């Protein structure tokens, strides 16, 4: 069995569901329209970068690149 089948949850004796994988990546599965198989979705979610990581990068990067007004203060919710 490959990793594409999902990660094993030891204390539950089963593989992770796609909604659990999405929450682990910081994604809200409510309102999400799935148009691929569960296996494909699991691969895509597994290859995604966590939203909190992207947010931390953008909060630092945008001001450094001069892409936000000087009077605008971005808040790093994960600090």
PDB file of N, CA, C and O in Angstrom:
ATOM      1  N   UNK A   1       0.857  -1.184   0.000  1.00  0.00           N
ATOM      2  CA  UNK A   1       0.000   0.000   0.000  1.00  0.00           C
ATOM      3  C   UNK A   1       0.896   1.239   0.000  1.00  0.00           C
ATOM      4  O   UNK A   1       1.855   1.321   0.768  1.00  0.00           O
ATOM      5  N   UNK A   2       0.582   2.184  -0.854  1.00  0.00           N
ATOM      6  CA  UNK A   2       1.407   3.376  -0.980  1.00  0.00           C
ATOM      7  C   UNK A   2       0.892   4.503  -0.096  1.00  0.00           C
ATOM      8  O   UNK A   2      -0.195   4.419   0.476  1.00  0.00           O
ATOM      9  N   UNK A   3       1.699   5.565   0.002  1.00  0.00           N
ATOM     10  CA  UNK A   3       1.278   6.749   0.748  1.00  0.00           C
ATOM     11  C   UNK A   3       0.062   7.403   0.119  1.00  0.00           C
ATOM     12  O   UNK A   3      -0.706   8.078   0.804  1.00  0.00           O
ATOM     13  N   UNK A   4      -0.120   7.203  -1.197  1.00  0.00           N
ATOM     14  CA  UNK A   4      -1.254   7.819  -1.888  1.00  0.00           C
ATOM     15  C   UNK A   4      -2.579   7.314  -1.329  1.00  0.00           C
ATOM     16  O   UNK A   4      -3.608   7.976  -1.471  1.00  0.00           O
ATOM     17  N   UNK A   5      -2.557   6.148  -0.695  1.00  0.00           N
ATOM     18  CA  UNK A   5      -3.778   5.615  -0.094  1.00  0.00           C
ATOM     19  C   UNK A   5      -4.163   6.388   1.158  1.00  0.00           C
ATOM     20  O   UNK A   5      -5.281   6.236   1.651  1.00  0.00           O
ATOM     21  N   UNK A   6      -3.276   7.202   1.677  1.00  0.00           N
ATOM     22  CA  UNK A   6      -3.545   7.990   2.872  1.00  0.00           C
ATOM     23  C   UNK A   6      -2.664   7.563   4.020  1.00  0.00           C
ATOM     24  O   UNK A   6      -2.198   6.425   4.075  1.00  0.00           O
ATOM     25  N   UNK A   7      -2.441   8.481   4.935  1.00  0.00           N
ATOM     26  CA  UNK A   7      -1.592   8.165   6.091  1.00  0.00           C
ATOM     27  C   UNK A   7      -2.374   7.359   7.115  1.00  0.00           C
ATOM     28  O   UNK A   7      -3.574   7.563   7.299  1.00  0.00           O
ATOM     29  N   UNK A   8      -1.689   6.454   7.769  1.00  0.00           N
ATOM     30  CA  UNK A   8      -2.296   5.569   8.752  1.00  0.00           C
ATOM     31  C   UNK A   8      -2.452   6.301  10.082  1.00  0.00           C
ATOM     32  O   UNK A   8      -1.498   6.898  10.579  1.00  0.00           O
ATOM     33  N   UNK A   9      -3.641   6.256  10.651  1.00  0.00           N
ATOM     34  CA  UNK A   9      -3.907   6.840  11.963  1.00  0.00           C
ATOM     35  C   UNK A   9      -3.877   5.682  12.957  1.00  0.00           C
ATOM     36  O   UNK A   9      -4.830   4.908  13.048  1.00  0.00           O
ATOM     37  N   UNK A  10      -2.791   5.572  13.691  1.00  0.00           N
ATOM     38  CA  UNK A  10      -2.550   4.413  14.538  1.00  0.00           C
ATOM     39  C   UNK A  10      -3.625   4.211  15.596  1.00  0.00           C
ATOM     40  O   UNK A  10      -4.126   3.099  15.763  1.00  0.00           O
ATOM     41  N   UNK A  11      -3.987   5.280  16.319  1.00  0.00           N
ATOM     42  CA  UNK A  11      -4.942   5.101  17.414  1.00  0.00           C
ATOM     43  C   UNK A  11      -6.370   4.871  16.931  1.00  0.00           C
ATOM     44  O   UNK A  11      -7.243   4.528  17.728  1.00  0.00           O
ATOM     45  N   UNK A  12      -6.617   5.055  15.632  1.00  0.00           N
ATOM     46  CA  UNK A  12      -7.945   4.802  15.062  1.00  0.00           C
ATOM     47  C   UNK A  12      -7.973   3.504  14.249  1.00  0.00           C
ATOM     48  O   UNK A  12      -9.046   2.991  13.930  1.00  0.00           O
ATOM     49  N   UNK A  13      -6.789   2.974  13.916  1.00  0.00           N
ATOM     50  CA  UNK A  13      -6.717   1.736  13.153  1.00  0.00           C
ATOM     51  C   UNK A  13      -7.252   1.886  11.735  1.00  0.00           C
ATOM     52  O   UNK A  13      -7.879   0.970  11.201  1.00  0.00           O
ATOM     53  N   UNK A  14      -7.004   3.040  11.128  1.00  0.00           N
ATOM     54  CA  UNK A  14      -7.501   3.293   9.776  1.00  0.00           C
ATOM     55  C   UNK A  14      -6.662   4.367   9.102  1.00  0.00           C
ATOM     56  O   UNK A  14      -5.787   4.968   9.725  1.00  0.00           O
ATOM     57  N   UNK A  15      -6.933   4.600   7.836  1.00  0.00           N
ATOM     58  CA  UNK A  15      -6.266   5.660   7.093  1.00  0.00           C
ATOM     59  C   UNK A  15      -7.022   6.969   7.290  1.00  0.00           C
ATOM     60  O   UNK A  15      -8.213   6.966   7.602  1.00  0.00           O
ATOM     61  N   UNK A  16      -6.320   8.090   7.104  1.00  0.00           N
ATOM     62  CA  UNK A  16      -6.957   9.408   7.224  1.00  0.00           C
ATOM     63  C   UNK A  16      -7.968   9.599   6.108  1.00  0.00           C
ATOM     64  O   UNK A  16      -7.741   9.182   4.972  1.00  0.00           O
ATOM     65  N   UNK A  17      -9.080  10.231   6.436  1.00  0.00           N
ATOM     66  CA  UNK A  17     -10.064  10.615   5.429  1.00  0.00           C
ATOM     67  C   UNK A  17      -9.612  11.913   4.777  1.00  0.00           C
ATOM     68  O   UNK A  17      -8.793  12.641   5.339  1.00  0.00           O
ATOM     69  N   UNK A  18     -10.143  12.207   3.590  1.00  0.00           N
ATOM     70  CA  UNK A  18      -9.729  13.415   2.882  1.00  0.00           C
ATOM     71  C   UNK A  18     -10.100  14.674   3.660  1.00  0.00           C
ATOM     72  O   UNK A  18      -9.353  15.652   3.627  1.00  0.00           O
ATOM     73  N   UNK A  19     -11.237  14.675   4.361  1.00  0.00           N
ATOM     74  CA  UNK A  19     -11.604  15.861   5.145  1.00  0.00           C
ATOM     75  C   UNK A  19     -10.619  16.087   6.281  1.00  0.00           C
ATOM     76  O   UNK A  19     -10.339  17.235   6.625  1.00  0.00           O
ATOM     77  N   UNK A  20     -10.087  15.029   6.870  1.00  0.00           N
ATOM     78  CA  UNK A  20      -9.078  15.158   7.921  1.00  0.00           C
ATOM     79  C   UNK A  20      -7.768  15.695   7.350  1.00  0.00           C
ATOM     80  O   UNK A  20      -7.101  16.519   7.975  1.00  0.00           O
ATOM     81  N   UNK A  21      -7.409  15.226   6.167  1.00  0.00           N
ATOM     82  CA  UNK A  21      -6.182  15.715   5.528  1.00  0.00           C
ATOM     83  C   UNK A  21      -6.305  17.203   5.197  1.00  0.00           C
ATOM     84  O   UNK A  21      -5.347  17.961   5.353  1.00  0.00           O
ATOM     85  N   UNK A  22      -7.488  17.613   4.741  1.00  0.00           N
ATOM     86  CA  UNK A  22      -7.699  19.021   4.405  1.00  0.00           C
ATOM     87  C   UNK A  22      -7.598  19.899   5.656  1.00  0.00           C
ATOM     88  O   UNK A  22      -6.962  20.953   5.622  1.00  0.00           O
ATOM     89  N   UNK A  23      -8.217  19.474   6.748  1.00  0.00           N
ATOM     90  CA  UNK A  23      -8.140  20.255   7.996  1.00  0.00           C
ATOM     91  C   UNK A  23      -6.712  20.346   8.493  1.00  0.00           C
ATOM     92  O   UNK A  23      -6.303  21.381   9.020  1.00  0.00           O
ATOM     93  N   UNK A  24      -5.952  19.283   8.335  1.00  0.00           N
ATOM     94  CA  UNK A  24      -4.553  19.279   8.750  1.00  0.00           C
ATOM     95  C   UNK A  24      -3.737  20.297   7.955  1.00  0.00           C
ATOM     96  O   UNK A  24      -2.759  20.839   8.469  1.00  0.00           O
ATOM     97  N   UNK A  25      -4.123  20.559   6.721  1.00  0.00           N
ATOM     98  CA  UNK A  25      -3.452  21.544   5.871  1.00  0.00           C
ATOM     99  C   UNK A  25      -4.014  22.946   6.069  1.00  0.00           C
ATOM    100  O   UNK A  25      -3.541  23.889   5.434  1.00  0.00           O
ATOM    101  N   UNK A  26      -5.014  23.105   6.935  1.00  0.00           N
ATOM    102  CA  UNK A  26      -5.588  24.419   7.187  1.00  0.00           C
ATOM    103  C   UNK A  26      -6.706  24.777   6.228  1.00  0.00           C
ATOM    104  O   UNK A  26      -7.101  25.940   6.143  1.00  0.00           O
ATOM    105  N   UNK A  27      -7.219  23.795   5.504  1.00  0.00           N
ATOM    106  CA  UNK A  27      -8.290  24.044   4.537  1.00  0.00           C
ATOM    107  C   UNK A  27      -9.645  23.734   5.176  1.00  0.00           C
ATOM    108  O   UNK A  27      -9.767  22.817   5.988  1.00  0.00           O
ATOM    109  N   UNK A  28     -10.648  24.507   4.798  1.00  0.00           N
ATOM    110  CA  UNK A  28     -12.008  24.273   5.272  1.00  0.00           C
ATOM    111  C   UNK A  28     -12.732  23.435   4.235  1.00  0.00           C
ATOM    112  O   UNK A  28     -12.959  23.889   3.113  1.00  0.00           O
ATOM    113  N   UNK A  29     -13.096  22.216   4.601  1.00  0.00           N
ATOM    114  CA  UNK A  29     -13.722  21.314   3.635  1.00  0.00           C
ATOM    115  C   UNK A  29     -15.187  21.660   3.348  1.00  0.00           C
ATOM    116  O   UNK A  29     -15.761  21.162   2.380  1.00  0.00           O
ATOM    117  N   UNK A  30     -15.782  22.492   4.169  1.00  0.00           N
ATOM    118  CA  UNK A  30     -17.165  22.917   3.935  1.00  0.00           C
ATOM    119  C   UNK A  30     -17.187  23.865   2.734  1.00  0.00           C
ATOM    120  O   UNK A  30     -16.378  24.790   2.654  1.00  0.00           O
ATOM    121  N   UNK A  31     -18.091  23.639   1.825  1.00  0.00           N
ATOM    122  CA  UNK A  31     -18.180  24.474   0.640  1.00  0.00           C
ATOM    123  C   UNK A  31     -17.190  24.097  -0.443  1.00  0.00           C
ATOM    124  O   UNK A  31     -17.166  24.720  -1.505  1.00  0.00           O
ATOM    125  N   UNK A  32     -16.380  23.093  -0.192  1.00  0.00           N
ATOM    126  CA  UNK A  32     -15.391  22.633  -1.159  1.00  0.00           C
ATOM    127  C   UNK A  32     -16.076  21.655  -2.114  1.00  0.00           C
ATOM    128  O   UNK A  32     -16.703  20.696  -1.665  1.00  0.00           O
ATOM    129  N   UNK A  33     -15.967  21.880  -3.399  1.00  0.00           N
ATOM    130  CA  UNK A  33     -16.567  21.001  -4.398  1.00  0.00           C
ATOM    131  C   UNK A  33     -15.487  20.065  -4.928  1.00  0.00           C
ATOM    132  O   UNK A  33     -14.513  20.508  -5.536  1.00  0.00           O
ATOM    133  N   UNK A  34     -15.667  18.781  -4.694  1.00  0.00           N
ATOM    134  CA  UNK A  34     -14.678  17.792  -5.118  1.00  0.00           C
ATOM    135  C   UNK A  34     -15.056  17.284  -6.505  1.00  0.00           C
ATOM    136  O   UNK A  34     -16.158  16.775  -6.708  1.00  0.00           O
ATOM    137  N   UNK A  35     -14.138  17.425  -7.456  1.00  0.00           N
ATOM    138  CA  UNK A  35     -14.395  16.979  -8.834  1.00  0.00           C
ATOM    139  C   UNK A  35     -13.424  15.884  -9.275  1.00  0.00           C
ATOM    140  O   UNK A  35     -13.418  15.482 -10.438  1.00  0.00           O
ATOM    141  N   UNK A  36     -12.609  15.408  -8.341  1.00  0.00           N
ATOM    142  CA  UNK A  36     -11.671  14.320  -8.626  1.00  0.00           C
ATOM    143  C   UNK A  36     -11.947  13.199  -7.626  1.00  0.00           C
ATOM    144  O   UNK A  36     -12.707  13.381  -6.675  1.00  0.00           O
ATOM    145  N   UNK A  37     -11.329  12.047  -7.844  1.00  0.00           N
ATOM    146  CA  UNK A  37     -11.519  10.918  -6.928  1.00  0.00           C
ATOM    147  C   UNK A  37     -10.898  11.225  -5.564  1.00  0.00           C
ATOM    148  O   UNK A  37     -10.074  12.131  -5.437  1.00  0.00           O
ATOM    149  N   UNK A  38     -11.303  10.462  -4.548  1.00  0.00           N
ATOM    150  CA  UNK A  38     -10.723  10.641  -3.212  1.00  0.00           C
ATOM    151  C   UNK A  38      -9.215  10.428  -3.245  1.00  0.00           C
ATOM    152  O   UNK A  38      -8.472  11.133  -2.562  1.00  0.00           O
ATOM    153  N   UNK A  39      -8.767   9.472  -4.026  1.00  0.00           N
ATOM    154  CA  UNK A  39      -7.334   9.191  -4.130  1.00  0.00           C
ATOM    155  C   UNK A  39      -6.589  10.379  -4.743  1.00  0.00           C
ATOM    156  O   UNK A  39      -5.530  10.768  -4.249  1.00  0.00           O
ATOM    157  N   UNK A  40      -7.140  10.959  -5.821  1.00  0.00           N
ATOM    158  CA  UNK A  40      -6.509  12.127  -6.440  1.00  0.00           C
ATOM    159  C   UNK A  40      -6.535  13.322  -5.490  1.00  0.00           C
ATOM    160  O   UNK A  40      -5.558  14.066  -5.396  1.00  0.00           O
ATOM    161  N   UNK A  41      -7.641  13.505  -4.795  1.00  0.00           N
ATOM    162  CA  UNK A  41      -7.731  14.612  -3.840  1.00  0.00           C
ATOM    163  C   UNK A  41      -6.696  14.443  -2.735  1.00  0.00           C
ATOM    164  O   UNK A  41      -6.050  15.408  -2.329  1.00  0.00           O
ATOM    165  N   UNK A  42      -6.540  13.208  -2.249  1.00  0.00           N
ATOM    166  CA  UNK A  42      -5.537  12.939  -1.219  1.00  0.00           C
ATOM    167  C   UNK A  42      -4.131  13.295  -1.687  1.00  0.00           C
ATOM    168  O   UNK A  42      -3.338  13.840  -0.919  1.00  0.00           O
ATOM    169  N   UNK A  43      -3.824  12.988  -2.940  1.00  0.00           N
ATOM    170  CA  UNK A  43      -2.507  13.335  -3.497  1.00  0.00           C
ATOM    171  C   UNK A  43      -2.347  14.853  -3.590  1.00  0.00           C
ATOM    172  O   UNK A  43      -1.294  15.394  -3.250  1.00  0.00           O
ATOM    173  N   UNK A  44      -3.393  15.534  -4.051  1.00  0.00           N
ATOM    174  CA  UNK A  44      -3.321  16.987  -4.204  1.00  0.00           C
ATOM    175  C   UNK A  44      -3.181  17.676  -2.854  1.00  0.00           C
ATOM    176  O   UNK A  44      -2.379  18.598  -2.707  1.00  0.00           O
ATOM    177  N   UNK A  45      -3.952  17.236  -1.870  1.00  0.00           N
ATOM    178  CA  UNK A  45      -3.872  17.836  -0.538  1.00  0.00           C
ATOM    179  C   UNK A  45      -2.504  17.564   0.072  1.00  0.00           C
ATOM    180  O   UNK A  45      -1.926  18.432   0.726  1.00  0.00           O
ATOM    181  N   UNK A  46      -1.989  16.357  -0.142  1.00  0.00           N
ATOM    182  CA  UNK A  46      -0.671  16.011   0.386  1.00  0.00           C
ATOM    183  C   UNK A  46       0.452  16.826  -0.230  1.00  0.00           C
ATOM    184  O   UNK A  46       1.481  17.047   0.408  1.00  0.00           O
ATOM    185  N   UNK A  47       0.265  17.273  -1.465  1.00  0.00           N
ATOM    186  CA  UNK A  47       1.289  18.076  -2.138  1.00  0.00           C
ATOM    187  C   UNK A  47       1.118  19.564  -1.888  1.00  0.00           C
ATOM    188  O   UNK A  47       1.971  20.360  -2.282  1.00  0.00           O
ATOM    189  N   UNK A  48       0.036  19.945  -1.242  1.00  0.00           N
ATOM    190  CA  UNK A  48      -0.238  21.360  -0.999  1.00  0.00           C
ATOM    191  C   UNK A  48       0.654  21.891   0.121  1.00  0.00           C
ATOM    192  O   UNK A  48       1.100  21.139   0.987  1.00  0.00           O
ATOM    193  N   UNK A  49       0.901  23.185   0.090  1.00  0.00           N
ATOM    194  CA  UNK A  49       1.619  23.827   1.178  1.00  0.00           C
ATOM    195  C   UNK A  49       0.570  24.357   2.156  1.00  0.00           C
ATOM    196  O   UNK A  49      -0.435  24.934   1.740  1.00  0.00           O
ATOM    197  N   UNK A  50       0.796  24.166   3.423  1.00  0.00           N
ATOM    198  CA  UNK A  50      -0.174  24.591   4.432  1.00  0.00           C
ATOM    199  C   UNK A  50      -0.472  26.081   4.324  1.00  0.00           C
ATOM    200  O   UNK A  50       0.425  26.891   4.091  1.00  0.00           O
ATOM    201  N   UNK A  51      -1.735  26.426   4.497  1.00  0.00           N
ATOM    202  CA  UNK A  51      -2.150  27.814   4.385  1.00  0.00           C
ATOM    203  C   UNK A  51      -1.465  28.700   5.416  1.00  0.00           C
ATOM    204  O   UNK A  51      -1.140  29.849   5.118  1.00  0.00           O
ATOM    205  N   UNK A  52      -1.242  28.191   6.612  1.00  0.00           N
ATOM    206  CA  UNK A  52      -0.598  29.025   7.632  1.00  0.00           C
ATOM    207  C   UNK A  52       0.850  29.347   7.253  1.00  0.00           C
ATOM    208  O   UNK A  52       1.349  30.425   7.575  1.00  0.00           O
ATOM    209  N   UNK A  53       1.524  28.416   6.572  1.00  0.00           N
ATOM    210  CA  UNK A  53       2.892  28.669   6.120  1.00  0.00           C
ATOM    211  C   UNK A  53       2.888  29.737   5.028  1.00  0.00           C
ATOM    212  O   UNK A  53       3.698  30.663   5.055  1.00  0.00           O
ATOM    213  N   UNK A  54       1.970  29.602   4.066  1.00  0.00           N
ATOM    214  CA  UNK A  54       1.874  30.604   2.997  1.00  0.00           C
ATOM    215  C   UNK A  54       1.556  31.979   3.563  1.00  0.00           C
ATOM    216  O   UNK A  54       2.114  32.982   3.118  1.00  0.00           O
ATOM    217  N   UNK A  55       0.666  32.028   4.537  1.00  0.00           N
ATOM    218  CA  UNK A  55       0.313  33.316   5.144  1.00  0.00           C
ATOM    219  C   UNK A  55       1.524  33.954   5.818  1.00  0.00           C
ATOM    220  O   UNK A  55       1.743  35.158   5.682  1.00  0.00           O
ATOM    221  N   UNK A  56       2.304  33.170   6.536  1.00  0.00           N
ATOM    222  CA  UNK A  56       3.488  33.711   7.207  1.00  0.00           C
ATOM    223  C   UNK A  56       4.496  34.238   6.195  1.00  0.00           C
ATOM    224  O   UNK A  56       5.122  35.272   6.425  1.00  0.00           O
ATOM    225  N   UNK A  57       4.657  33.534   5.073  1.00  0.00           N
ATOM    226  CA  UNK A  57       5.578  33.990   4.031  1.00  0.00           C
ATOM    227  C   UNK A  57       5.086  35.303   3.442  1.00  0.00           C
ATOM    228  O   UNK A  57       5.871  36.236   3.274  1.00  0.00           O
ATOM    229  N   UNK A  58       3.802  35.388   3.125  1.00  0.00           N
ATOM    230  CA  UNK A  58       3.250  36.588   2.489  1.00  0.00           C
ATOM    231  C   UNK A  58       3.288  37.802   3.416  1.00  0.00           C
ATOM    232  O   UNK A  58       3.534  38.918   2.959  1.00  0.00           O
ATOM    233  N   UNK A  59       3.048  37.598   4.705  1.00  0.00           N
ATOM    234  CA  UNK A  59       3.077  38.709   5.664  1.00  0.00           C
ATOM    235  C   UNK A  59       4.477  39.324   5.719  1.00  0.00           C
ATOM    236  O   UNK A  59       4.615  40.527   5.940  1.00  0.00           O
ATOM    237  N   UNK A  60       5.498  38.520   5.523  1.00  0.00           N
ATOM    238  CA  UNK A  60       6.876  39.025   5.511  1.00  0.00           C
ATOM    239  C   UNK A  60       7.288  39.536   4.135  1.00  0.00           C
ATOM    240  O   UNK A  60       7.971  40.553   4.015  1.00  0.00           O
ATOM    241  N   UNK A  61       6.869  38.821   3.108  1.00  0.00           N
ATOM    242  CA  UNK A  61       7.322  39.117   1.758  1.00  0.00           C
ATOM    243  C   UNK A  61       6.702  40.387   1.170  1.00  0.00           C
ATOM    244  O   UNK A  61       7.412  41.200   0.579  1.00  0.00           O
ATOM    245  N   UNK A  62       5.401  40.566   1.324  1.00  0.00           N
ATOM    246  CA  UNK A  62       4.720  41.707   0.694  1.00  0.00           C
ATOM    247  C   UNK A  62       5.274  43.056   1.137  1.00  0.00           C
ATOM    248  O   UNK A  62       5.556  43.895   0.283  1.00  0.00           O
ATOM    249  N   UNK A  63       5.445  43.304   2.454  1.00  0.00           N
ATOM    250  CA  UNK A  63       6.037  44.590   2.848  1.00  0.00           C
ATOM    251  C   UNK A  63       7.483  44.734   2.367  1.00  0.00           C
ATOM    252  O   UNK A  63       7.894  45.820   1.956  1.00  0.00           O
ATOM    253  N   UNK A  64       8.250  43.649   2.415  1.00  0.00           N
ATOM    254  CA  UNK A  64       9.649  43.714   1.991  1.00  0.00           C
ATOM    255  C   UNK A  64       9.766  44.051   0.508  1.00  0.00           C
ATOM    256  O   UNK A  64      10.728  44.695   0.089  1.00  0.00           O
ATOM    257  N   UNK A  65       8.796  43.619  -0.278  1.00  0.00           N
ATOM    258  CA  UNK A  65       8.811  43.892  -1.715  1.00  0.00           C
ATOM    259  C   UNK A  65       8.133  45.215  -2.052  1.00  0.00           C
ATOM    260  O   UNK A  65       8.073  45.600  -3.220  1.00  0.00           O
ATOM    261  N   UNK A  66       7.622  45.917  -1.039  1.00  0.00           N
ATOM    262  CA  UNK A  66       6.962  47.196  -1.264  1.00  0.00           C
ATOM    263  C   UNK A  66       5.611  47.066  -1.954  1.00  0.00           C
ATOM    264  O   UNK A  66       5.184  47.974  -2.668  1.00  0.00           O
ATOM    265  N   UNK A  67       4.943  45.946  -1.742  1.00  0.00           N
ATOM    266  CA  UNK A  67       3.673  45.685  -2.414  1.00  0.00           C
ATOM    267  C   UNK A  67       2.446  45.991  -1.561  1.00  0.00           C
ATOM    268  O   UNK A  67       1.319  45.726  -1.979  1.00  0.00           O
ATOM    269  N   UNK A  68       2.658  46.544  -0.375  1.00  0.00           N
ATOM    270  CA  UNK A  68       1.543  47.015   0.452  1.00  0.00           C
ATOM    271  C   UNK A  68       1.829  48.457   0.849  1.00  0.00           C
ATOM    272  O   UNK A  68       2.992  48.829   1.010  1.00  0.00           O
ATOM    273  N   UNK A  69       0.793  49.275   1.010  1.00  0.00           N
ATOM    274  CA  UNK A  69       1.018  50.672   1.421  1.00  0.00           C
ATOM    275  C   UNK A  69       1.738  50.735   2.771  1.00  0.00           C
ATOM    276  O   UNK A  69       1.578  49.853   3.614  1.00  0.00           O
ATOM    277  N   UNK A  70       2.525  51.783   2.958  1.00  0.00           N
ATOM    278  CA  UNK A  70       3.300  51.929   4.200  1.00  0.00           C
ATOM    279  C   UNK A  70       2.414  52.016   5.436  1.00  0.00           C
ATOM    280  O   UNK A  70       2.817  51.576   6.513  1.00  0.00           O
ATOM    281  N   UNK A  71       1.218  52.575   5.300  1.00  0.00           N
ATOM    282  CA  UNK A  71       0.335  52.707   6.459  1.00  0.00           C
ATOM    283  C   UNK A  71      -0.467  51.439   6.730  1.00  0.00           C
ATOM    284  O   UNK A  71      -1.252  51.398   7.677  1.00  0.00           O
ATOM    285  N   UNK A  72      -0.283  50.413   5.917  1.00  0.00           N
ATOM    286  CA  UNK A  72      -0.994  49.142   6.089  1.00  0.00           C
ATOM    287  C   UNK A  72      -0.150  48.205   6.956  1.00  0.00           C
ATOM    288  O   UNK A  72       1.022  47.967   6.664  1.00  0.00           O
ATOM    289  N   UNK A  73      -0.744  47.685   8.006  1.00  0.00           N
ATOM    290  CA  UNK A  73      -0.047  46.751   8.883  1.00  0.00           C
ATOM    291  C   UNK A  73      -0.665  45.371   8.706  1.00  0.00           C
ATOM    292  O   UNK A  73      -1.855  45.179   8.954  1.00  0.00           O
ATOM    293  N   UNK A  74       0.146  44.418   8.277  1.00  0.00           N
ATOM    294  CA  UNK A  74      -0.324  43.050   8.135  1.00  0.00           C
ATOM    295  C   UNK A  74      -0.102  42.325   9.457  1.00  0.00           C
ATOM    296  O   UNK A  74       0.937  42.491  10.096  1.00  0.00           O
ATOM    297  N   UNK A  75      -1.063  41.536   9.857  1.00  0.00           N
ATOM    298  CA  UNK A  75      -0.993  40.825  11.134  1.00  0.00           C
ATOM    299  C   UNK A  75      -0.671  39.353  10.878  1.00  0.00           C
ATOM    300  O   UNK A  75      -1.365  38.687  10.109  1.00  0.00           O
ATOM    301  N   UNK A  76       0.366  38.855  11.515  1.00  0.00           N
ATOM    302  CA  UNK A  76       0.748  37.462  11.429  1.00  0.00           C
ATOM    303  C   UNK A  76      -0.009  36.704  12.526  1.00  0.00           C
ATOM    304  O   UNK A  76       0.370  36.744  13.696  1.00  0.00           O
ATOM    305  N   UNK A  77      -1.083  36.012  12.129  1.00  0.00           N
ATOM    306  CA  UNK A  77      -1.904  35.300  13.110  1.00  0.00           C
ATOM    307  C   UNK A  77      -1.209  34.096  13.725  1.00  0.00           C
ATOM    308  O   UNK A  77      -1.685  33.557  14.724  1.00  0.00           O
ATOM    309  N   UNK A  78      -0.101  33.667  13.153  1.00  0.00           N
ATOM    310  CA  UNK A  78       0.567  32.456  13.610  1.00  0.00           C
ATOM    311  C   UNK A  78       1.816  32.748  14.433  1.00  0.00           C
ATOM    312  O   UNK A  78       2.525  31.823  14.830  1.00  0.00           O
ATOM    313  N   UNK A  79       2.090  34.015  14.693  1.00  0.00           N
ATOM    314  CA  UNK A  79       3.303  34.383  15.426  1.00  0.00           C
ATOM    315  C   UNK A  79       3.143  34.109  16.893  1.00  0.00           C
ATOM    316  O   UNK A  79       4.063  34.356  17.672  1.00  0.00           O
TER     317      UNK A  79
END
